[in-house]
Amino acid sequence: MASSFFITGTDTDIGKTWVTVALMRHFSQQGFNVAGMKPVAAGCEWRSGHWENNDALMLQQYATLPFTYQQINPYAFELPLSPHIACGEVMVEESRILSSYETMQSQVDRILVEGAGGWFSPLSQSLDNARLAQILRLPVIIVVGIRLGCINHARLTLQAVQAAGVECAGWVAVEIIPDRVDYQANVEYLRGCLHVPLLAEMPHMVVADFDVLASKFEMCI
């Protein structure tokens, strides 16, 4: 199993950040130095003289080394829109993202890079998550929010990842809606058709307990 991963999802708001932090916590409990990165983020607030994103701040909090906010999130935009709109006239440069990634990677054992939105969601006018994962040469973990439509979205996402020539390390099921009667049936169907490992199942939580969520990876990664 690889040591670092790119985290993508079947959609936005389906638990990618919680999965990323849970993996960070899992690796740090194993004694590894670990960091998280969210290269592009929209929906930011002005703090301490720059734009900050709550998801990126969470990744910064759970890193085992003190990285700057700008290293973790090189591009932060105010408007809560797709980044290719929120960026306005700002050019999102692949080289800047890669430089931050390589600097962090040289100091930690494992790094988790969280994309924005789904696999083909744009990060700028010329860059999307698929291209970024190719640039970083990281295996992908697909986060699947279990709800109506998730089977189609998960299969299409896996197909697209594989078509891009990127390794898929596995997928994570997230119970984003509590007590769905079809939750387990959907998970079992996906286990049978995705043909990559189910790495963990994340239970529904109103407030994240990352020690509990981290424990879900113990047998798989």
ABEGO torsion letter per residue (X at the ends): XBABBBBBBABBGAGAAAAAAAAAAAAAAAGBBBBBBBABBBGBBBBGGBBBBAAAAAAAAABABBBBAAAABABBBABBBBAAAAAEABBBBAAAAAAAAAAAAAABABBBBBBBEBAABBABAABBAAAAAAAAGBBBBBBBBBBBGAAAAAAAAAAAAAAAGBBBAEBBBBBABBGBAAAAAAAAAAAAAAGBBBABBBBBBABBBAAAAAAAAAAAX
